[in-house]
Amino acid sequence: MNIFITEDDMCTTQKLNLARVHKWFEANNCKIIDDANIADKILVMTCNGFSLLEDRSYKRIQEYKENYKNKMIAVGCLVDSHPKQVAEIWDGPVVKTESKKTMSFSDIENLFPDFNTPLEAIPAQSVFRRKEDYREYNLKRRFINIAEGCAFACSFCTHKPGLGGRRSRKLDDILTQVSEAQKEGIDRIILMGMETAMYGIEHKTPFPMLLDEVMKIKGDFEVHIAQFNPFGVQKYYDQLIKTMVNKRITDFQAPFQSTSKRILDMMNRKYFDSKKVSSFMKTLRKENTRVVCRTDMIVGWPTETEEERQDSLEFAADNFDEVAVYSIEFNKDLPAWKYADKQFSKAEVDKIQKDCKEYLFKRGKMAHAGQQEDETALALEANRIKLRESKKAQAI
């Protein structure tokens, strides 16, 4: 059986999940091809979270439906988050991202009942299917997805319906994956997921335990911690700081969104003690001079005051090297839609974003507007590399 897969606009997590599906097809004697015209089945991958990506996904479904209706399967986050809208343009087979199993896309097995090898027999992947997806990234880095889904339910998030609740991978499986990558001579491990701070709670192997075990693996590789909720810093303060001062940890991403308890309540996010997190960040940056600290914040939230915004900006500038300054695109599928009548105008939000970035630039920070087109993302990654190299040189 010949399989054709579209793979545009997908996040890193889904690229890794799709790499697993790719291996599953090959294990069942299928061939992955580059020509849709000779394919027996076509997987049309979709994405959500930003209107630009959603519009592209709808367009992609329409395009492939016109030419390959009898072969096509719609797959991915848009199917989960916007099922009614997808059903309006596509009444054929779909595969949701969310699954009760640890791995995503497991429902795809229902569409291929004659396959002998189950998807769960395929190990988690740390390499993208296509080299071009690395863009400027070093091909010697490995992305280790430590959990599927998310433990939280932020009111602005469209990803949660597609990814479901947190399903942590087993500690030993992750360590095996890191060890195998180390033997390949990789130079960078990225511990990632939609949210990593609450990893392992259901297995009684919390994130600090995972990080300690990863750092015991000998090798000349750096470790990057992605998508770590600041609430986890507060929860694991003492355990984390003991390990994170290790200079092999060179990137720490902790999206905080806002320091205002009132705004965080509207966002349905866990409140964190900004003073305690600031203390952690200051200690980390003093003891581990190599680490690049990154964060996300949301500005222009409905009813946000200038004082609340300024407090968030100062927290970001005081504690992080890079800040992604997001605004929210409200739609009726978001729980936050109930605040839509209080939102700022687009012109107001654009100005707020611009002013925030200018403030951060003046404070010497890398600042950008979150979601990036490829060209801007490449430039941003190049700046990150320069910053890492500068910190590495200073630490010697």
C-alpha positions as CSV (number, residue, x, y, z in Angstrom):
1,M,0.0,0.0,0.0
2,N,1.3,3.4,-1.0
3,I,0.8,6.2,1.6
4,F,1.1,10.0,0.9
5,I,1.3,12.3,3.9
6,T,1.0,16.1,3.9
7,E,3.0,17.7,6.7
8,D,2.7,21.5,6.7
9,D,2.3,23.8,9.7
10,M,2.7,21.1,12.3
11,C,4.2,21.7,15.7
12,T,7.2,19.8,16.9
13,T,5.1,17.5,19.1
14,Q,2.9,16.4,16.2
15,K,5.9,16.0,13.8
16,L,7.3,13.4,16.3
17,N,3.9,11.7,16.6
18,L,3.6,11.6,12.9
19,A,7.1,10.1,12.6
20,R,5.8,7.3,14.7
21,V,2.8,6.7,12.4
22,H,5.3,6.8,9.5
23,K,7.3,3.9,11.1
24,W,4.1,2.1,11.8
25,F,3.1,2.1,8.1
26,E,6.5,0.9,7.1
27,A,6.3,-1.9,9.8
28,N,3.1,-3.0,8.0
29,N,4.8,-3.2,4.6
30,C,3.5,0.1,3.3
31,K,5.5,2.6,1.3
32,I,5.6,6.3,2.0
33,I,5.6,8.1,-1.3
34,D,5.9,11.7,-2.5
35,D,3.3,11.6,-5.2
36,A,-0.4,11.8,-4.2
37,N,-1.5,10.7,-7.6
38,I,-0.3,7.2,-7.1
39,A,-1.2,6.9,-3.4
40,D,-3.7,4.4,-2.1
41,K,-4.3,6.5,1.0
42,I,-3.6,10.2,1.7
43,L,-3.3,11.6,5.2
44,V,-4.1,15.3,5.2
45,M,-2.6,16.7,8.4
46,T,-4.3,19.7,10.2
47,C,-3.3,22.2,12.8
48,N,-5.1,24.7,15.1
49,G,-4.2,27.4,17.6
50,F,-3.8,30.3,15.2
51,S,-6.3,31.5,12.5
52,L,-3.6,31.5,9.9
53,L,-2.8,27.8,10.5
54,E,-6.5,26.9,10.8
55,D,-7.3,28.6,7.5
56,R,-4.5,26.7,5.8
57,S,-5.8,23.4,7.2
58,Y,-9.3,24.1,5.9
59,K,-7.9,25.0,2.5
60,R,-5.8,21.8,2.4
61,I,-8.8,19.7,3.2
62,Q,-10.8,21.3,0.4
63,E,-7.9,20.9,-2.1
64,Y,-7.3,17.2,-1.5
65,K,-11.0,16.5,-1.3
66,E,-11.6,17.8,-4.8
67,N,-8.9,15.5,-6.3
68,Y,-8.6,12.6,-3.9
69,K,-11.9,12.2,-2.0
70,N,-11.9,8.4,-2.0
71,K,-8.3,8.2,-0.7
72,M,-8.3,10.9,1.8
73,I,-8.2,10.9,5.7
74,A,-8.3,14.1,7.7
75,V,-5.9,13.9,10.7
76,G,-4.9,16.1,13.6
77,C,-5.7,18.9,16.0
78,L,-8.3,20.7,13.8
79,V,-10.4,17.6,13.7
80,D,-10.5,17.6,17.5
81,S,-10.9,21.3,18.2
82,H,-13.3,22.2,15.4
83,P,-15.2,19.0,14.6
84,K,-18.4,20.8,13.3
85,Q,-16.5,23.1,11.0
86,V,-14.5,20.2,9.6
87,A,-17.7,18.1,9.1
88,E,-19.2,20.9,7.1
89,I,-16.5,20.5,4.4
90,W,-15.5,16.8,4.9
91,D,-17.7,13.9,5.6
92,G,-15.1,11.2,5.1
93,P,-12.8,9.4,7.6
94,V,-11.0,11.3,10.3
95,V,-8.3,10.6,12.9
96,K,-8.3,12.6,16.1
97,T,-5.1,13.5,17.9
98,E,-6.6,12.8,21.4
99,S,-6.4,9.2,22.7
100,K,-6.7,7.5,26.0
101,K,-3.5,5.8,25.2
102,T,-0.1,7.4,25.8
103,M,0.5,7.9,22.1
104,S,-1.5,10.2,19.9
105,F,-3.2,9.2,16.6
106,S,-3.9,5.7,18.0
107,D,-7.4,5.7,16.4
108,I,-5.8,5.4,13.0
109,E,-5.6,1.7,13.7
110,N,-9.3,1.4,13.2
111,L,-9.0,2.5,9.6
112,F,-6.4,-0.2,8.8
113,P,-7.8,-3.4,10.5
114,D,-5.7,-5.8,8.5
115,F,-2.4,-4.4,9.8
116,N,-0.5,-7.0,12.0
117,T,1.8,-4.6,13.8
118,P,0.0,-2.4,16.4
119,L,1.0,1.3,16.7
120,E,2.0,0.7,20.4
121,A,4.8,-1.6,19.2
122,I,6.5,1.3,17.5
123,P,8.8,3.2,19.9
124,A,8.4,7.0,20.4
125,Q,10.5,8.9,17.9
126,S,13.0,11.7,18.5
127,V,13.7,12.5,14.8
128,F,11.5,14.3,12.3
129,R,10.4,12.4,9.2
130,R,11.9,15.0,6.9
131,K,15.3,16.7,7.1
132,E,13.9,20.0,5.8
133,D,11.7,20.3,8.9
134,Y,14.9,21.0,10.9
135,R,15.3,24.3,9.1
136,E,18.4,25.9,10.7
137,Y,18.3,23.4,13.6
138,N,21.3,21.2,14.1
139,L,20.5,17.8,12.8
140,K,22.4,16.3,15.9
141,R,19.7,17.4,18.3
142,R,16.9,15.1,19.5
143,F,13.4,16.0,20.6
144,I,12.2,13.8,23.4
145,N,8.4,14.0,24.0
146,I,8.0,13.1,27.7
147,A,4.2,13.3,27.8
148,E,1.2,13.6,25.6
149,G,-1.6,16.1,26.3
150,C,-1.7,18.6,29.1
151,A,-2.6,18.6,32.8
152,F,-4.2,22.1,32.7
153,A,-7.2,23.6,30.9
154,C,-6.3,27.2,30.0
155,S,-9.4,29.1,28.8
156,F,-7.5,30.5,25.7
157,C,-6.1,27.2,24.5
158,T,-7.4,25.5,21.4
159,H,-4.9,22.7,21.6
160,K,-6.4,20.9,24.7
161,P,-9.4,19.4,22.8
162,G,-6.9,17.9,20.4
163,L,-4.3,16.7,22.8
164,G,-6.4,15.7,25.8
165,G,-5.3,15.3,29.4
166,R,-1.7,14.5,30.4
167,R,-0.4,11.0,29.7
168,S,3.2,10.7,30.9
169,R,5.5,8.3,29.3
170,K,7.3,5.8,31.5
171,L,10.6,7.0,33.0
172,D,12.6,4.1,31.8
173,D,11.4,4.5,28.2
174,I,12.5,8.1,28.2
175,L,15.9,7.3,29.6
176,T,16.4,4.6,27.0
177,Q,15.6,7.0,24.3
178,V,18.1,9.6,25.7
179,S,20.8,6.9,26.1
180,E,20.3,5.7,22.5
181,A,20.5,9.3,21.3
182,Q,23.7,9.8,23.3
183,K,25.3,6.8,21.6
184,E,24.6,8.4,18.2
185,G,26.7,11.4,19.2
186,I,23.9,14.0,19.5
187,D,24.8,17.3,21.0
188,R,21.4,18.4,22.3
189,I,18.4,16.8,24.1
190,I,15.1,18.7,24.2
191,L,12.8,17.5,26.9
192,M,9.4,18.6,25.6
193,G,5.7,18.2,25.6
194,M,2.6,20.5,25.6
195,E,3.4,21.0,29.3
196,T,6.3,19.4,31.1
197,A,6.2,20.5,34.8
198,M,3.5,18.0,35.8
199,Y,5.2,15.1,34.1
200,G,5.1,11.7,35.8
201,I,2.8,12.5,38.7
202,E,0.5,9.6,37.8
203,H,3.6,7.2,37.8
204,K,5.1,8.7,40.9
205,T,8.1,9.8,38.8
206,P,7.9,13.6,38.9
207,F,9.9,15.9,36.7
208,P,12.8,16.5,39.1
209,M,13.3,12.7,39.3
210,L,13.4,12.5,35.5
211,L,15.8,15.4,35.2
212,D,18.2,13.9,37.8
213,E,18.2,10.6,35.9
214,V,18.8,12.3,32.5
215,M,21.8,14.2,33.9
216,K,23.3,10.9,35.2
217,I,23.7,9.8,31.6
218,K,27.2,10.6,30.6
219,G,27.9,12.3,27.4
220,D,28.8,15.6,25.8
221,F,25.2,16.8,25.2
222,E,23.2,19.8,26.4
223,V,19.7,19.6,27.8
224,H,16.9,22.0,27.0
225,I,13.7,22.0,29.1
226,A,10.7,23.2,27.2
227,Q,7.1,24.3,28.2
228,F,7.7,24.2,32.0
229,N,4.8,25.9,33.8
230,P,6.1,28.3,36.5
231,F,3.7,26.6,39.0
232,G,6.2,23.6,38.7
233,V,9.1,25.9,39.7
234,Q,7.1,26.8,42.8
235,K,6.1,23.1,43.5
236,Y,9.6,21.7,43.0
237,Y,11.8,24.6,43.9
238,D,14.5,22.9,46.0
239,Q,14.7,19.7,43.9
240,L,14.9,21.6,40.7
241,I,17.6,24.1,41.6
242,K,20.0,21.4,42.8
243,T,20.0,19.9,39.3
244,M,19.5,22.9,37.1
245,V,22.7,24.7,38.1
246,N,24.5,22.0,36.1
247,K,25.9,23.9,33.1
248,R,24.8,21.1,30.7
249,I,21.3,22.6,31.1
250,T,21.5,25.4,28.5
251,D,17.8,26.3,27.8
252,F,14.9,26.7,30.1
253,Q,11.5,27.7,28.8
254,A,8.8,28.7,31.4
255,P,5.7,30.4,29.9
256,F,4.0,32.4,32.6
257,Q,1.4,34.4,30.5
258,S,0.7,37.0,33.3
259,T,1.6,37.8,36.9
260,S,-1.9,39.0,37.7
261,K,-3.9,36.5,39.8
262,R,-7.1,38.1,38.5
263,I,-6.0,37.6,34.8
264,L,-4.7,34.1,35.6
265,D,-8.1,33.2,37.1
266,M,-9.8,34.4,33.9
267,M,-7.3,32.3,31.9
268,N,-8.0,29.3,34.2
269,R,-4.3,29.0,34.9
270,K,-2.7,28.0,38.2
271,Y,-1.5,31.1,40.1
272,F,2.2,31.2,40.9
273,D,4.1,33.2,43.4
274,S,6.0,35.6,41.1
275,K,8.4,36.6,43.9
276,K,9.3,32.9,44.6
277,V,9.7,32.2,40.9
278,S,11.9,35.3,40.5
279,S,14.1,34.1,43.3
280,F,14.5,30.8,41.6
281,M,15.3,32.4,38.2
282,K,17.9,34.7,39.8
283,T,19.6,31.8,41.6
284,L,19.5,29.7,38.4
285,R,21.0,32.5,36.2
286,K,23.7,33.3,38.8
287,E,24.8,29.7,39.3
288,N,24.3,28.5,35.7
289,T,25.7,31.2,33.6
290,R,25.2,29.2,30.4
291,V,21.4,28.8,30.6
292,V,19.2,30.8,28.2
293,C,15.9,31.5,29.8
294,R,12.8,31.9,27.7
295,T,9.1,32.6,28.4
296,D,5.7,33.5,26.8
297,M,3.3,36.2,28.0
298,I,-0.1,37.2,26.8
299,V,-0.9,40.9,26.5
300,G,-4.1,42.7,25.7
301,W,-6.3,40.2,27.6
302,P,-9.8,41.5,28.2
303,T,-9.9,44.1,31.0
304,E,-6.2,43.9,31.6
305,T,-5.0,47.1,33.2
306,E,-1.8,49.0,32.3
307,E,-0.5,48.3,35.9
308,E,-1.1,44.5,35.4
309,R,0.6,44.5,32.1
310,Q,3.6,46.5,33.3
311,D,4.0,44.1,36.3
312,S,4.1,41.2,33.8
313,L,6.6,43.0,31.6
314,E,9.0,43.8,34.4
315,F,8.8,40.2,35.6
316,A,9.6,39.0,32.1
317,A,12.5,41.4,31.7
318,D,14.0,40.8,35.1
319,N,14.1,37.0,34.7
320,F,14.3,35.9,31.0
321,D,16.5,36.4,28.0
322,E,13.8,35.9,25.4
323,V,10.1,36.8,25.6
324,A,7.3,35.7,23.1
325,V,4.6,38.4,23.4
326,Y,1.3,36.8,22.4
327,S,-2.2,38.1,22.0
328,I,-5.3,35.9,21.9
329,E,-7.5,35.3,18.8
330,F,-10.9,34.8,20.3
331,N,-13.4,32.4,18.7
332,K,-16.6,30.7,19.9
333,D,-14.8,27.4,20.5
334,L,-12.7,28.9,23.2
335,P,-13.8,28.8,26.9
336,A,-12.5,32.4,27.1
337,W,-15.2,33.4,24.5
338,K,-17.3,34.5,27.5
339,Y,-14.9,37.5,27.8
340,A,-15.1,38.4,24.1
341,D,-17.4,41.4,24.6
342,K,-14.7,42.9,26.9
343,Q,-11.8,42.4,24.5
344,F,-9.7,45.3,23.1
345,S,-10.0,46.2,19.5
346,K,-7.4,44.7,17.1
347,A,-5.8,48.1,16.7
348,E,-5.5,48.4,20.4
349,V,-4.0,44.9,20.8
350,D,-1.5,45.5,18.0
351,K,-0.3,48.7,19.7
352,I,-0.1,47.0,23.1
353,Q,2.0,44.2,21.5
354,K,4.3,46.7,19.8
355,D,4.8,48.8,22.9
356,C,5.5,45.7,25.0
357,K,8.2,44.5,22.5
358,E,9.8,47.9,22.4
359,Y,10.0,47.9,26.3
360,L,11.6,44.5,26.2
361,F,14.1,45.6,23.5
362,K,15.1,48.5,25.6
363,R,15.7,46.1,28.5
364,G,18.1,44.2,26.2
365,K,15.8,41.2,25.6
366,M,15.0,39.2,22.5
367,A,11.2,39.8,22.0
368,H,8.9,38.7,19.2
369,A,5.2,38.2,18.6
370,G,4.9,34.5,19.3
371,Q,3.8,32.6,16.2
372,Q,6.3,33.1,13.4
373,E,6.4,32.6,9.6
374,D,9.3,30.4,8.6
375,E,11.6,33.3,7.5
376,T,11.2,35.1,10.8
377,A,11.5,31.8,12.8
378,L,14.8,31.1,11.1
379,A,16.2,34.5,12.0
380,L,15.0,34.0,15.6
381,E,16.7,30.6,15.9
382,A,19.9,32.2,14.5
383,N,19.8,34.8,17.3
384,R,19.2,32.1,19.8
385,I,22.3,30.3,18.6
386,K,24.4,33.5,18.9
387,L,23.1,34.0,22.5
388,R,23.9,30.4,23.5
389,E,27.4,30.7,22.0
390,S,28.0,34.0,23.8
391,K,26.9,32.5,27.1
392,K,29.1,29.4,26.5
393,A,32.1,31.6,25.8
394,Q,31.5,33.7,29.0
395,A,31.1,30.6,31.1
396,I,34.5,29.1,30.1
